[in-house]
């Protein structure tokens, strides 16, 4: 069990690192790669056909001046424009970058571990159920118990616990299987509960960043001797807005994942309960131990 947990955790860490390296490239390509790249230089000559009359010449000259001013503004914006990730990091600042990276890394690691643990081979493997039923049909009860004991799936643990209590009667078998099933279900729901916790914490940190950014903006207004320029308030407003949107980016997918996993887990637990009950109901005639008064 410990080896499987370490294996799942190592896979989760690798997936988290891969995602953390690919996400910046995807953001840069999607949001920055579409920016205009071919812009006329300031010194480039424009090929304009001489107008036939003075009215057309003045109109063309006006259009040329307007185009040159727009081109100069675009060139200036392109020279001063930073990449999306740099702007995002500047707006979040160091503390929020660290907070959101920690939340994202742990969320991805938990998602990978949950997905690996929710596979049918780990919950209710059909080949194991068929082999276990075959042992019972052949009345090889000890072999069936050893088969269930050596398997690490959810169903196998429930059946192994039930087989260990056959001598105590069918009622004890049912109670033991229910207890083990609830214990295994609780372990799996615990990981999914951490997903819900991160989904709730993300927007709260976003709200904290919103308040923090607005405080920064009003602090600029209060301490500047003149009316502040929009650029003076950009840092605080950027922090207020970016932290909110990043918190929502984290929370929305995690909430969807949490509810999907919860529904799937509930369905698979019911399936395990039905299969284990059907396999063990042949022992319902086994009496319990006789207690002497």
ZADO-1210 file (C-alpha; in nm, 4 decimals, padded with zeros to 6 digits):
<atoms>
<atom x="00.0000" y="00.0000" z="00.0000" code="UNK" pos="1"/>
<atom x="00.2803" y="00.2388" z="00.0892" code="UNK" pos="2"/>
<atom x="00.4599" y="00.1610" z="-00.2363" code="UNK" pos="3"/>
<atom x="00.1470" y="00.2370" z="-00.4385" code="UNK" pos="4"/>
<atom x="00.0969" y="00.5644" z="-00.2516" code="UNK" pos="5"/>
<atom x="00.4555" y="00.6687" z="-00.3218" code="UNK" pos="6"/>
<atom x="00.4127" y="00.5749" z="-00.6869" code="UNK" pos="7"/>
<atom x="00.0926" y="00.7813" z="-00.7180" code="UNK" pos="8"/>
<atom x="00.2539" y="01.0752" z="-00.5452" code="UNK" pos="9"/>
<atom x="00.5604" y="01.0631" z="-00.7714" code="UNK" pos="10"/>
<atom x="00.3384" y="01.0579" z="-01.0804" code="UNK" pos="11"/>
<atom x="00.1407" y="01.3513" z="-00.9389" code="UNK" pos="12"/>
<atom x="00.4580" y="01.5522" z="-00.8787" code="UNK" pos="13"/>
<atom x="00.5834" y="01.4872" z="-01.2333" code="UNK" pos="14"/>
<atom x="00.2502" y="01.5887" z="-01.3833" code="UNK" pos="15"/>
<atom x="00.2457" y="01.9054" z="-01.1724" code="UNK" pos="16"/>
<atom x="00.5965" y="02.0007" z="-01.2852" code="UNK" pos="17"/>
<atom x="00.5102" y="01.9332" z="-01.6486" code="UNK" pos="18"/>
<atom x="00.1958" y="02.1458" z="-01.6224" code="UNK" pos="19"/>
<atom x="00.3848" y="02.4280" z="-01.4529" code="UNK" pos="20"/>
<atom x="00.6369" y="02.4305" z="-01.7396" code="UNK" pos="21"/>
<atom x="00.3801" y="02.4065" z="-02.0208" code="UNK" pos="22"/>
<atom x="00.1304" y="02.6583" z="-01.8823" code="UNK" pos="23"/>
<atom x="00.3564" y="02.9658" z="-01.9303" code="UNK" pos="24"/>
<atom x="00.4269" y="02.8642" z="-02.2904" code="UNK" pos="25"/>
<atom x="00.0567" y="02.8181" z="-02.3599" code="UNK" pos="26"/>
<atom x="-00.0337" y="03.1544" z="-02.2076" code="UNK" pos="27"/>
<atom x="00.2435" y="03.3334" z="-02.3958" code="UNK" pos="28"/>
<atom x="00.1483" y="03.1744" z="-02.7267" code="UNK" pos="29"/>
<atom x="-00.2239" y="03.2372" z="-02.6842" code="UNK" pos="30"/>
<atom x="-00.2172" y="03.5902" z="-02.5474" code="UNK" pos="31"/>
<atom x="00.1062" y="03.7406" z="-02.6789" code="UNK" pos="32"/>
<atom x="00.1672" y="03.5495" z="-02.9996" code="UNK" pos="33"/>
<atom x="-00.1387" y="03.7064" z="-03.1627" code="UNK" pos="34"/>
<atom x="-00.0012" y="04.0592" z="-03.1265" code="UNK" pos="35"/>
<atom x="00.0816" y="04.2429" z="-03.4489" code="UNK" pos="36"/>
<atom x="00.4429" y="04.1880" z="-03.5493" code="UNK" pos="37"/>
<atom x="00.4745" y="04.3509" z="-03.8875" code="UNK" pos="38"/>
<atom x="00.4582" y="04.7275" z="-03.8317" code="UNK" pos="39"/>
<atom x="00.5986" y="04.9885" z="-04.0593" code="UNK" pos="40"/>
<atom x="00.9128" y="05.1529" z="-03.9265" code="UNK" pos="41"/>
<atom x="00.9229" y="05.5234" z="-03.8620" code="UNK" pos="42"/>
<atom x="01.1710" y="05.5837" z="-04.1384" code="UNK" pos="43"/>
<atom x="00.9986" y="05.3688" z="-04.4016" code="UNK" pos="44"/>
<atom x="00.8770" y="05.5475" z="-04.7112" code="UNK" pos="45"/>
<atom x="00.5164" y="05.5071" z="-04.8083" code="UNK" pos="46"/>
<atom x="00.4356" y="05.4419" z="-05.1713" code="UNK" pos="47"/>
<atom x="00.1552" y="05.6881" z="-05.2375" code="UNK" pos="48"/>
<atom x="00.0334" y="05.7682" z="-05.5843" code="UNK" pos="49"/>
<atom x="00.0330" y="06.1429" z="-05.6470" code="UNK" pos="50"/>
<atom x="-00.3195" y="06.2795" z="-05.6413" code="UNK" pos="51"/>
<atom x="-00.4792" y="06.4257" z="-05.9465" code="UNK" pos="52"/>
<atom x="-00.6101" y="06.7396" z="-05.7780" code="UNK" pos="53"/>
<atom x="-00.5487" y="06.9481" z="-05.4698" code="UNK" pos="54"/>
<atom x="-00.8520" y="06.8161" z="-05.2793" code="UNK" pos="55"/>
<atom x="-00.7413" y="06.4592" z="-05.3204" code="UNK" pos="56"/>
<atom x="-00.3856" y="06.5605" z="-05.2285" code="UNK" pos="57"/>
<atom x="-00.4908" y="06.7260" z="-04.9024" code="UNK" pos="58"/>
<atom x="-00.7145" y="06.4313" z="-04.8143" code="UNK" pos="59"/>
<atom x="-00.4380" y="06.1838" z="-04.8891" code="UNK" pos="60"/>
<atom x="-00.1880" y="06.3868" z="-04.6885" code="UNK" pos="61"/>
<atom x="-00.4263" y="06.3922" z="-04.3926" code="UNK" pos="62"/>
<atom x="-00.4705" y="06.0168" z="-04.4124" code="UNK" pos="63"/>
<atom x="-00.0936" y="05.9706" z="-04.4297" code="UNK" pos="64"/>
<atom x="-00.0390" y="06.1846" z="-04.1202" code="UNK" pos="65"/>
<atom x="-00.3084" y="05.9941" z="-03.9336" code="UNK" pos="66"/>
<atom x="-00.1575" y="05.6590" z="-04.0380" code="UNK" pos="67"/>
<atom x="00.1885" y="05.7757" z="-03.9331" code="UNK" pos="68"/>
<atom x="00.0627" y="05.8834" z="-03.5921" code="UNK" pos="69"/>
<atom x="-00.1162" y="05.5513" z="-03.5422" code="UNK" pos="70"/>
<atom x="00.1912" y="05.3616" z="-03.6588" code="UNK" pos="71"/>
<atom x="00.4095" y="05.5553" z="-03.4197" code="UNK" pos="72"/>
<atom x="00.1715" y="05.4809" z="-03.1324" code="UNK" pos="73"/>
<atom x="00.1645" y="05.1102" z="-03.2166" code="UNK" pos="74"/>
<atom x="00.5424" y="05.0988" z="-03.2403" code="UNK" pos="75"/>
<atom x="00.5765" y="05.2712" z="-02.9058" code="UNK" pos="76"/>
<atom x="00.3263" y="05.0316" z="-02.7491" code="UNK" pos="77"/>
<atom x="00.5078" y="04.7354" z="-02.8999" code="UNK" pos="78"/>
<atom x="00.8401" y="04.8542" z="-02.7630" code="UNK" pos="79"/>
<atom x="00.7041" y="04.9103" z="-02.4135" code="UNK" pos="80"/>
<atom x="00.4637" y="04.6185" z="-02.4049" code="UNK" pos="81"/>
<atom x="00.5670" y="04.3357" z="-02.1776" code="UNK" pos="82"/>
<atom x="00.4732" y="03.9748" z="-02.2154" code="UNK" pos="83"/>
<atom x="00.1566" y="03.8547" z="-02.0490" code="UNK" pos="84"/>
<atom x="00.3386" y="03.6457" z="-01.7902" code="UNK" pos="85"/>
<atom x="00.5657" y="03.9336" z="-01.6861" code="UNK" pos="86"/>
<atom x="00.2661" y="04.1618" z="-01.6484" code="UNK" pos="87"/>
<atom x="00.0798" y="03.8909" z="-01.4591" code="UNK" pos="88"/>
<atom x="00.3704" y="03.8390" z="-01.2193" code="UNK" pos="89"/>
<atom x="00.4125" y="04.2158" z="-01.1660" code="UNK" pos="90"/>
<atom x="00.0430" y="04.2542" z="-01.0918" code="UNK" pos="91"/>
<atom x="00.0283" y="03.9583" z="-00.8544" code="UNK" pos="92"/>
<atom x="00.3546" y="04.0478" z="-00.6812" code="UNK" pos="93"/>
<atom x="00.5735" y="03.7934" z="-00.5109" code="UNK" pos="94"/>
<atom x="00.3480" y="03.6903" z="-00.2246" code="UNK" pos="95"/>
<atom x="00.0429" y="03.6162" z="-00.4411" code="UNK" pos="96"/>
<atom x="00.2550" y="03.4396" z="-00.7023" code="UNK" pos="97"/>
<atom x="00.3871" y="03.2074" z="-00.4303" code="UNK" pos="98"/>
<atom x="00.0398" y="03.1527" z="-00.2818" code="UNK" pos="99"/>
<atom x="-00.1280" y="03.0669" z="-00.6118" code="UNK" pos="100"/>
<atom x="00.1613" y="02.8463" z="-00.7241" code="UNK" pos="101"/>
<atom x="00.1360" y="02.6466" z="-00.4001" code="UNK" pos="102"/>
<atom x="-00.2397" y="02.6075" z="-00.4409" code="UNK" pos="103"/>
<atom x="-00.2077" y="02.5045" z="-00.8063" code="UNK" pos="104"/>
<atom x="00.0742" y="02.2592" z="-00.7450" code="UNK" pos="105"/>
<atom x="-00.1125" y="02.0820" z="-00.4651" code="UNK" pos="106"/>
<atom x="-00.4374" y="02.0800" z="-00.6630" code="UNK" pos="107"/>
<atom x="-00.2731" y="01.9168" z="-00.9651" code="UNK" pos="108"/>
<atom x="-00.0969" y="01.6613" z="-00.7439" code="UNK" pos="109"/>
<atom x="-00.4259" y="01.5715" z="-00.5732" code="UNK" pos="110"/>
<atom x="-00.6095" y="01.5478" z="-00.9055" code="UNK" pos="111"/>
<atom x="-00.3523" y="01.3043" z="-01.0438" code="UNK" pos="112"/>
<atom x="-00.3646" y="01.0908" z="-00.7279" code="UNK" pos="113"/>
<atom x="-00.7457" y="01.0862" z="-00.7298" code="UNK" pos="114"/>
<atom x="-00.7622" y="00.9945" z="-01.0985" code="UNK" pos="115"/>
<atom x="-00.5135" y="00.7114" z="-01.0470" code="UNK" pos="116"/>
<atom x="-00.7021" y="00.5883" z="-00.7409" code="UNK" pos="117"/>
<atom x="-01.0429" y="00.6074" z="-00.9114" code="UNK" pos="118"/>
<atom x="-00.9554" y="00.3606" z="-01.1839" code="UNK" pos="119"/>
<atom x="-01.1808" y="00.0572" z="-01.1966" code="UNK" pos="120"/>
<atom x="-00.8827" y="-00.1727" z="-01.1390" code="UNK" pos="121"/>
<atom x="-00.8344" y="-00.0027" z="-00.8008" code="UNK" pos="122"/>
<atom x="-01.2009" y="00.0042" z="-00.7003" code="UNK" pos="123"/>
<atom x="-01.3920" y="-00.2882" z="-00.8469" code="UNK" pos="124"/>
<atom x="-01.1808" y="-00.5056" z="-01.0816" code="UNK" pos="125"/>
<atom x="-01.3959" y="-00.7418" z="-01.2827" code="UNK" pos="126"/>
<atom x="-01.1259" y="-01.0091" z="-01.3182" code="UNK" pos="127"/>
<atom x="-01.0805" y="-01.0260" z="-00.9430" code="UNK" pos="128"/>
<atom x="-01.4556" y="-01.0533" z="-00.8829" code="UNK" pos="129"/>
<atom x="-01.4798" y="-01.3371" z="-01.1338" code="UNK" pos="130"/>
<atom x="-01.1818" y="-01.5238" z="-00.9824" code="UNK" pos="131"/>
<atom x="-01.3176" y="-01.4780" z="-00.6290" code="UNK" pos="132"/>
<atom x="-01.6603" y="-01.6078" z="-00.7268" code="UNK" pos="133"/>
<atom x="-01.4999" y="-01.9066" z="-00.8971" code="UNK" pos="134"/>
<atom x="-01.3154" y="-01.9954" z="-00.5742" code="UNK" pos="135"/>
<atom x="-01.6373" y="-01.9721" z="-00.3762" code="UNK" pos="136"/>
<atom x="-01.8264" y="-02.1874" z="-00.6232" code="UNK" pos="137"/>
<atom x="-01.5567" y="-02.4531" z="-00.5865" code="UNK" pos="138"/>
<atom x="-01.5816" y="-02.4203" z="-00.2058" code="UNK" pos="139"/>
<atom x="-01.2154" y="-02.3165" z="-00.1891" code="UNK" pos="140"/>
<atom x="-01.2822" y="-02.0673" z="00.0841" code="UNK" pos="141"/>
<atom x="-00.9254" y="-02.0431" z="00.2120" code="UNK" pos="142"/>
<atom x="-00.7977" y="-01.9774" z="-00.1400" code="UNK" pos="143"/>
<atom x="-01.0682" y="-01.7154" z="-00.1884" code="UNK" pos="144"/>
<atom x="-00.9612" y="-01.5450" z="00.1337" code="UNK" pos="145"/>
<atom x="-00.5945" y="-01.5472" z="00.0299" code="UNK" pos="146"/>
<atom x="-00.6891" y="-01.4080" z="-00.3117" code="UNK" pos="147"/>
<atom x="-00.8799" y="-01.1192" z="-00.1546" code="UNK" pos="148"/>
<atom x="-00.6124" y="-01.0573" z="00.1072" code="UNK" pos="149"/>
<atom x="-00.3358" y="-01.0248" z="-00.1528" code="UNK" pos="150"/>
<atom x="-00.5317" y="-00.7856" z="-00.3729" code="UNK" pos="151"/>
<atom x="-00.5226" y="-00.4109" z="-00.2943" code="UNK" pos="152"/>
<atom x="-00.8478" y="-00.3030" z="-00.4555" code="UNK" pos="153"/>
<atom x="-01.1452" y="-00.1585" z="-00.2690" code="UNK" pos="154"/>
<atom x="-01.3621" y="-00.4662" z="-00.3354" code="UNK" pos="155"/>
<atom x="-01.0872" y="-00.7059" z="-00.2281" code="UNK" pos="156"/>
<atom x="-01.0407" y="-00.5338" z="00.1076" code="UNK" pos="157"/>
<atom x="-01.4137" y="-00.5475" z="00.1751" code="UNK" pos="158"/>
<atom x="-01.4354" y="-00.9173" z="00.0828" code="UNK" pos="159"/>
<atom x="-01.1211" y="-01.0073" z="00.2787" code="UNK" pos="160"/>
<atom x="-01.2685" y="-00.8439" z="00.5880" code="UNK" pos="161"/>
<atom x="-01.5933" y="-01.0353" z="00.5390" code="UNK" pos="162"/>
<atom x="-01.4200" y="-01.3694" z="00.4861" code="UNK" pos="163"/>
<atom x="-01.2243" y="-01.3228" z="00.8073" code="UNK" pos="164"/>
<atom x="-01.5530" y="-01.3081" z="01.0051" code="UNK" pos="165"/>
<atom x="-01.7352" y="-01.6085" z="00.8576" code="UNK" pos="166"/>
<atom x="-01.6891" y="-01.8085" z="01.1752" code="UNK" pos="167"/>
<atom x="-01.8741" y="-01.5366" z="01.3676" code="UNK" pos="168"/>
<atom x="-02.1849" y="-01.5608" z="01.1536" code="UNK" pos="169"/>
<atom x="-02.3346" y="-01.3784" z="00.8587" code="UNK" pos="170"/>
<atom x="-02.4375" y="-01.0769" z="01.0646" code="UNK" pos="171"/>
<atom x="-02.0773" y="-01.0207" z="01.1700" code="UNK" pos="172"/>
<atom x="-01.9682" y="-01.0585" z="00.8062" code="UNK" pos="173"/>
<atom x="-02.2080" y="-00.7830" z="00.6959" code="UNK" pos="174"/>
<atom x="-02.1070" y="-00.5483" z="00.9766" code="UNK" pos="175"/>
<atom x="-01.7376" y="-00.5949" z="00.9064" code="UNK" pos="176"/>
<atom x="-01.7783" y="-00.5374" z="00.5338" code="UNK" pos="177"/>
<atom x="-01.9761" y="-00.2203" z="00.5997" code="UNK" pos="178"/>
<atom x="-01.7125" y="-00.0880" z="00.8382" code="UNK" pos="179"/>
<atom x="-01.4268" y="-00.1563" z="00.5969" code="UNK" pos="180"/>
<atom x="-01.6248" y="-00.0088" z="00.3077" code="UNK" pos="181"/>
<atom x="-01.6948" y="00.3106" z="00.5014" code="UNK" pos="182"/>
<atom x="-01.3296" y="00.3350" z="00.6017" code="UNK" pos="183"/>
<atom x="-01.2063" y="00.3016" z="00.2425" code="UNK" pos="184"/>
<atom x="-01.4715" y="00.5422" z="00.1208" code="UNK" pos="185"/>
<atom x="-01.3657" y="00.7978" z="00.3807" code="UNK" pos="186"/>
<atom x="-01.0018" y="00.7764" z="00.2696" code="UNK" pos="187"/>
<atom x="-01.0970" y="00.8468" z="-00.0900" code="UNK" pos="188"/>
<atom x="-01.3373" y="01.1267" z="00.0017" code="UNK" pos="189"/>
<atom x="-01.0684" y="01.2872" z="00.2149" code="UNK" pos="190"/>
<atom x="-00.8490" y="01.3577" z="-00.0881" code="UNK" pos="191"/>
<atom x="-01.1456" y="01.4923" z="-00.2787" code="UNK" pos="192"/>
<atom x="-01.2268" y="01.7113" z="00.0222" code="UNK" pos="193"/>
<atom x="-00.8865" y="01.8769" z="-00.0133" code="UNK" pos="194"/>
<atom x="-00.9834" y="01.9664" z="-00.3711" code="UNK" pos="195"/>
<atom x="-01.2952" y="02.1411" z="-00.2400" code="UNK" pos="196"/>
<atom x="-01.0852" y="02.3187" z="00.0228" code="UNK" pos="197"/>
<atom x="-00.8440" y="02.4563" z="-00.2387" code="UNK" pos="198"/>
<atom x="-01.1400" y="02.5602" z="-00.4552" code="UNK" pos="199"/>
<atom x="-01.2755" y="02.7618" z="-00.1619" code="UNK" pos="200"/>
<atom x="-00.9411" y="02.9104" z="-00.0596" code="UNK" pos="201"/>
<atom x="-00.8493" y="03.0300" z="-00.4114" code="UNK" pos="202"/>
<atom x="-01.1242" y="03.2968" z="-00.4415" code="UNK" pos="203"/>
<atom x="-01.0627" y="03.4025" z="-00.0813" code="UNK" pos="204"/>
<atom x="-00.7009" y="03.4847" z="-00.1657" code="UNK" pos="205"/>
<atom x="-00.8334" y="03.6576" z="-00.4777" code="UNK" pos="206"/>
<atom x="-01.0612" y="03.8701" z="-00.2594" code="UNK" pos="207"/>
<atom x="-00.7701" y="03.9443" z="-00.0272" code="UNK" pos="208"/>
<atom x="-00.5662" y="04.0594" z="-00.3274" code="UNK" pos="209"/>
<atom x="-00.8565" y="04.2762" z="-00.4427" code="UNK" pos="210"/>
<atom x="-00.8732" y="04.4563" z="-00.1107" code="UNK" pos="211"/>
<atom x="-00.4940" y="04.4809" z="-00.0986" code="UNK" pos="212"/>
<atom x="-00.4784" y="04.6324" z="-00.4476" code="UNK" pos="213"/>
<atom x="-00.7494" y="04.8881" z="-00.3741" code="UNK" pos="214"/>
<atom x="-00.5683" y="04.9886" z="-00.0559" code="UNK" pos="215"/>
<atom x="-00.2532" y="05.0425" z="-00.2638" code="UNK" pos="216"/>
<atom x="-00.4431" y="05.2582" z="-00.5138" code="UNK" pos="217"/>
<atom x="-00.6053" y="05.4759" z="-00.2467" code="UNK" pos="218"/>
<atom x="-00.2737" y="05.5075" z="-00.0690" code="UNK" pos="219"/>
<atom x="-00.1278" y="05.6575" z="-00.3886" code="UNK" pos="220"/>
<atom x="-00.4173" y="05.9025" z="-00.4080" code="UNK" pos="221"/>
<atom x="-00.3749" y="06.0041" z="-00.0442" code="UNK" pos="222"/>
<atom x="00.0013" y="06.0655" z="-00.0546" code="UNK" pos="223"/>
<atom x="00.0509" y="06.2262" z="-00.3968" code="UNK" pos="224"/>
<atom x="00.0515" y="06.6085" z="-00.3809" code="UNK" pos="225"/>
<atom x="-00.1204" y="06.6322" z="-00.7201" code="UNK" pos="226"/>
<atom x="-00.3940" y="06.4386" z="-00.8890" code="UNK" pos="227"/>
<atom x="-00.2563" y="06.0920" z="-00.9691" code="UNK" pos="228"/>
<atom x="-00.2172" y="05.9759" z="-01.3254" code="UNK" pos="229"/>
<atom x="-00.3779" y="05.6485" z="-01.4361" code="UNK" pos="230"/>
<atom x="-00.0302" y="05.4951" z="-01.4518" code="UNK" pos="231"/>
<atom x="00.0180" y="05.5743" z="-01.0822" code="UNK" pos="232"/>
<atom x="-00.2884" y="05.3660" z="-00.9942" code="UNK" pos="233"/>
<atom x="-00.2212" y="05.0858" z="-01.2432" code="UNK" pos="234"/>
<atom x="-00.0212" y="04.8716" z="-00.9997" code="UNK" pos="235"/>
<atom x="-00.2877" y="04.8651" z="-00.7316" code="UNK" pos="236"/>
<atom x="-00.5782" y="04.8197" z="-00.9711" code="UNK" pos="237"/>
<atom x="-00.3856" y="04.5477" z="-01.1561" code="UNK" pos="238"/>
<atom x="-00.3283" y="04.3607" z="-00.8315" code="UNK" pos="239"/>
<atom x="-00.6963" y="04.3948" z="-00.7391" code="UNK" pos="240"/>
<atom x="-00.8220" y="04.2560" z="-01.0689" code="UNK" pos="241"/>
<atom x="-00.5573" y="03.9935" z="-01.1468" code="UNK" pos="242"/>
<atom x="-00.5721" y="03.8251" z="-00.8060" code="UNK" pos="243"/>
<atom x="-00.9484" y="03.7942" z="-00.8410" code="UNK" pos="244"/>
<atom x="-00.9345" y="03.6377" z="-01.1854" code="UNK" pos="245"/>
<atom x="-00.6521" y="03.3991" z="-01.0919" code="UNK" pos="246"/>
<atom x="-00.8462" y="03.2855" z="-00.7860" code="UNK" pos="247"/>
<atom x="-01.1468" y="03.2123" z="-01.0077" code="UNK" pos="248"/>
<atom x="-00.9265" y="03.0338" z="-01.2613" code="UNK" pos="249"/>
<atom x="-00.8227" y="02.7984" z="-00.9845" code="UNK" pos="250"/>
<atom x="-01.1625" y="02.7562" z="-00.8192" code="UNK" pos="251"/>
<atom x="-01.3982" y="02.6925" z="-01.1121" code="UNK" pos="252"/>
<atom x="-01.2264" y="02.3838" z="-01.2610" code="UNK" pos="253"/>
<atom x="-01.1643" y="02.2396" z="-00.9149" code="UNK" pos="254"/>
<atom x="-01.5292" y="02.2697" z="-00.8151" code="UNK" pos="255"/>
<atom x="-01.6348" y="02.0926" z="-01.1353" code="UNK" pos="256"/>
<atom x="-01.3786" y="01.8189" z="-01.0730" code="UNK" pos="257"/>
<atom x="-01.4870" y="01.7818" z="-00.7098" code="UNK" pos="258"/>
<atom x="-01.8525" y="01.7203" z="-00.7950" code="UNK" pos="259"/>
<atom x="-01.7698" y="01.4825" z="-01.0798" code="UNK" pos="260"/>
<atom x="-01.5452" y="01.2751" z="-00.8536" code="UNK" pos="261"/>
<atom x="-01.7970" y="01.2750" z="-00.5696" code="UNK" pos="262"/>
<atom x="-02.0729" y="01.1441" z="-00.7950" code="UNK" pos="263"/>
<atom x="-01.8497" y="00.8804" z="-00.9521" code="UNK" pos="264"/>
<atom x="-01.7192" y="00.7693" z="-00.6141" code="UNK" pos="265"/>
<atom x="-02.0709" y="00.7338" z="-00.4739" code="UNK" pos="266"/>
<atom x="-02.1737" y="00.5236" z="-00.7736" code="UNK" pos="267"/>
<atom x="-01.8685" y="00.2965" z="-00.7454" code="UNK" pos="268"/>
<atom x="-01.9126" y="00.2496" z="-00.3695" code="UNK" pos="269"/>
<atom x="-02.2700" y="00.1360" z="-00.4280" code="UNK" pos="270"/>
<atom x="-02.1436" y="-00.1022" z="-00.6943" code="UNK" pos="271"/>
<atom x="-01.8866" y="-00.2479" z="-00.4536" code="UNK" pos="272"/>
<atom x="-02.1552" y="-00.2894" z="-00.1879" code="UNK" pos="273"/>
<atom x="-02.3883" y="-00.4719" z="-00.4255" code="UNK" pos="274"/>
<atom x="-02.1181" y="-00.7050" z="-00.5609" code="UNK" pos="275"/>
<atom x="-01.9784" y="-00.7899" z="-00.2177" code="UNK" pos="276"/>
<atom x="-02.3265" y="-00.8582" z="-00.0796" code="UNK" pos="277"/>
<atom x="-02.4140" y="-01.0864" z="-00.3701" code="UNK" pos="278"/>
<atom x="-02.0881" y="-01.2777" z="-00.3364" code="UNK" pos="279"/>
<atom x="-02.1192" y="-01.3272" z="00.0389" code="UNK" pos="280"/>
<atom x="-02.4920" y="-01.3950" z="00.0692" code="UNK" pos="281"/>
<atom x="-02.4254" y="-01.7691" z="00.0323" code="UNK" pos="282"/>
<atom x="-02.3034" y="-01.7589" z="00.3922" code="UNK" pos="283"/>
<atom x="-02.6329" y="-01.6273" z="00.5284" code="UNK" pos="284"/>
<atom x="-02.7084" y="-01.9700" z="00.6760" code="UNK" pos="285"/>
<atom x="-02.3907" y="-01.9745" z="00.8824" code="UNK" pos="286"/>
<atom x="-02.4939" y="-01.9326" z="01.2484" code="UNK" pos="287"/>
<atom x="-02.3100" y="-01.7068" z="01.4840" code="UNK" pos="288"/>
<atom x="-02.1012" y="-01.8283" z="01.7757" code="UNK" pos="289"/>
<atom x="-02.2955" y="-01.9834" z="02.0616" code="UNK" pos="290"/>
<atom x="-02.2601" y="-01.7767" z="02.3745" code="UNK" pos="291"/>
<atom x="-02.2759" y="-01.9559" z="02.7047" code="UNK" pos="292"/>
<atom x="-02.4603" y="-01.7884" z="02.9850" code="UNK" pos="293"/>
</atoms>
